[in-house]
Amino acid sequence: MQGVTGKDGRPALHPPGLPQKIYGVDFSGAASAGKKIWITSGIRKNDRLHIQDCLRASALPSSGNERDRCMAALLAFIRKEKTSAFGFNFPFGLPRDLVKRDSWRDFVVSFSFRYTSAENFRKTLCTASDGSELKRMTDRACQTPFSPYNLRLYRQTYYGICEVLAPLVWKHQACVLPMQKARPGRPWLLEVCPASTLKQEHLYVPYKGRTSSHYTARKRILEWIEGPCDASLPRAVRLIALGNSDGDAIDSVVAAFVTFRAVRNQAVTAAFDKKTYLLEGYVYV
């Protein structure tokens, strides 16, 4: 992994302190976020990921389709999962020139004071960058599709940082990696990008849609995860991931696998040799 220094070879199967529960979250900042956000859950056992469920965020306790209610329920859920790792597919930061803070933590906890809405967030950054859509170092390295404030992504970035990261960081209720040290007894949050992972695995072909070719592409992705990737899916989850033509369900499955792989390979506890990642954020692929 670029920017990470660690031991060569396969790590021990069950290093102490590593999360056993794994979640992949396909995030959304839409007004009906509860319908758009998908969450895949699994258990890390015997060096394999045993996926258990895949559901919409509206199914969480006290959740619903409306964004505010869904975000509150998601936040409460994360807080309770103290021995878990979560992979979210929204940017955890901005390009260095736009951060305007000395540390990532300061950037996150002051985020909602600097940007009063998602629209204000995008407008401010477009002005600051003279209309250019700047990317972070990790975006360039991992070939993520968009800048954090791109028209298709800015709501995810805004609500992800404002409604998920900031409250957890402010109250020390989670470890956001690699900007914060991984500690046992708190949920670990990682930034992932299913598109970047699929590009890396030569599986990035159109898979979102209702045609037979889209269905076949989703099937190939699941075969990759279940094959050499040391993961298992129950039939019910497989049917959900294949049947969701928007591709959000299968994105959450990929996010869960990437999170599992980062935990298993101990990338989450490796030392980072590039300070830029510690300010801008880092995408695990």
N, C-alpha and C positions, 0 to 999 in steps of 0.2 A: 504494500500500500504506500503510495507516494506520501512522503512527509512523516512516516512512522518508522521508528527504529525498534526492533524487538529481536527475540531469539529466533534462530533458524529452526525449521522442523516443526512437527506437530506438537502442540501443547498437551499437557496432561488432560485426561478426560473430564475430571471434575475438580478444577482448582477451587480452593475454598473462597467463598465470598462472591462468586459469580452468580448472576441471576439464573434461576431455573425456569421461570415463567417468561414467555416471549410474546410480544404483541407487535403487529404491523398495522399502522394506521394510514389509510389513504385519506388525507385531510382535505377539507374544503372550507372556504370562507363565504359560501353562498348563503343567502337569506334562509334557505331551507336546508341548512347544513346537516341536520339530522338524517335527511334522506340521502345525502351525497357522501357523507363520511362512512367508510367501511373499516371494520376492525377485525383482523384475524388473530386468533389466540392459539398458543401452543405451549408445549412443555419440552424443555431440553433434558433428555434422558438417554444415557448410554451413548453419548456423542451423536445423537440424532435429534432432529426436531419432529416432535409428534404433534401435528396441527390438530386442534380440537374443534374450532368453531370459526365461522365467518359471518358477521352480522352488521347491520347498519347501526350507527351511533344512536339512532332514535330508540333502539331496544335497550339501551343502558338504563339503570334505575333512575327514575325521576327525569328522564330525558324526553325529547319530543322532536318534531321536525324543525321548529323555529330555532334560529341560530343561538340566541342568548341562552335559552333553556338547554340546548344541546351542549354548548360550551361549558356551562356550569356542571352538567352531569359528567362530562368527559373529565373535567378537572378533578371532581370528587373521586372519580374512578381511579385516576392516576395516583392520587394521594394515598389511596388504600392499598395499592399494589407495591408494597415496600421492597419486595424481593423480585422485582420484574425489570425487564428491559423493553423499552418502547422505541420503535422506529417510525418516525414521522416524515412524510414527504413534502415538507415546506421548508423554505430557507430559514436557517436559524440566525442569520446575520446579513450584513450588507458589505459591499466593497469598502476597503479600508478608507478611501478618500471621502466616503459618505458617512462613516460611523460617527465622527466628531466626538469621540470619547476615548479615554486612555485605556479602558478595559472593556471586555465584552459584557461583564456583569453590569457595569455602569450604563452601557448602551441599552441593555434590556430593561433595567428597572426604570429608566427615564423615558422609555419608548413612547408610552401613552401620553406623556406630557409634551413631547416634541411633535407628535402627530395626532391630531384630534379625530381623524377618521381615515378610512382606507383611501378615500379620494384625495384627502389632504396629503397623505403619505406619498402617493404616486406623483401628485403635482409637485410637491416640494422636491422630490428626488429628481424628477425630470428637469426641473429648473436648475438644480444644483449641478447636474451633469450636462447642461446645455443641450438637452434633448437626446443625449446618447444613453443607451442602455448598457451600463457598465456591468461587468461580471466579477465575481470573486475569484481568487486563485483556485479554489476548489472547483468552481464551476468550469473553469477552463481545463483543469486537469482531468475532471471526470466527464466532461462533455455534457453537462446538463443542458436541457433545451433552451432555458430562458434566464434572463436577468431576474433578480429577486423582485424588481418592481415593473416587470413586463406586464402588459395589459392583461394577459391570461393568467398571471400568477400573483399579482400584487395583493389581492384580497386574501389569498392563502398566507402570504408572508405577514401581512398586517395582523390578521386575527390569530395566526399561530403564535406570533411573538407576544402580542398584547393580551390575549385571553388564555394562553396555555403556558408559555415560558415565563413571562414576567411574574405572575402570581406565585409560581413554584420557586423561582429563583429568589424572589423577595423574602419569602418565608423559609428558605433553606429546606424545601420539602422534596427536592429532587436533585440529581446530579446530571447536568447537561454536558455531554462529552463532545470533544475533548477539552472544551474551555474550562470545565471544572473537573476536579479529581473524582474518579469513581470511588464511591464509598458504599460499603454494605449497609443495609437497613434503609436505603432510600431507592426509589425508582430511578433507573438510568434512562435518559432520553438521548437518542441518536438521530441525526439527520440522514435520511436515505433518499435515493432517487431511483425508482424502478426503471425509468427510461435509460438511465446511465448503466445500470446493471445489465439490462437486456442488450444494450449496445455492446458492452464488454463481452457478453456471451454469444454474440452474433444471432440474437433472437429478436432484434428490434425491427419487426415488420408490422404492418398495420394489423392490430388485433382488437381494436375498438370499433364495433359495428355489428350488423345483423347478418351479414352474408356468410356463406359457408366457408369462405377463405378466412374471415375474421375468427370464426369458431375454430377452425383448424389451427390458426396461429395461437389462440388461447390454449388449445390442447397441447401444442408443442411446448409451451411455457411450463405447463403443469408436469409434463413428462420430464422436462429438464430438472425441475425441482424434486420430483420423486425418484429420479434415476440416480445419477452419480452424486447428487447433492445431499444425500443422507437425510431425507425428509419423507414423512408419510402423511397422506391426507385421507380422511374418511370420505366415503362416497357422497355424503350430503354436502360437504364443503366443495368437493370437485364439481358437483352439479351447480352449485351457486356460482362458482368462479367461471364456469363455462357458460352459464345461462345469462349472466349479467353483461349485456351487450355494450354498456358504457365502459367496461373495463375497470371500473373502480374496485370491484370485489377482488379481481385477480391482482390488481396493483397492491392491495393490502396483503395478499398472500406472498407476493414477491418481497414486500417490505418486511414481513415477518421473517422470511428466510434470510434476507441480508442481515437483519438484526441478530438472528441466531448465529450466523457465520462470524460476525464481528465478535460476538461473545465467545464462541467456541475457540476461535483463533487468537483470542486475547488481544485483538486490535484495540479493544476498548480500554485496556490498561497499559498500552504501549506508550512510550515517551514520544512526544512530537518534537521534531527538529526544525520546524518552521513556525516562527511566532505569528506570522500572518494568519495561519489557521486558528490560532487561539484568540484572535480578534474578530475575524470574519465568519468563522464557522468552518465545518469540515463535513463533506459528504462521504459516508461509508458505502462502498459498492461491493 
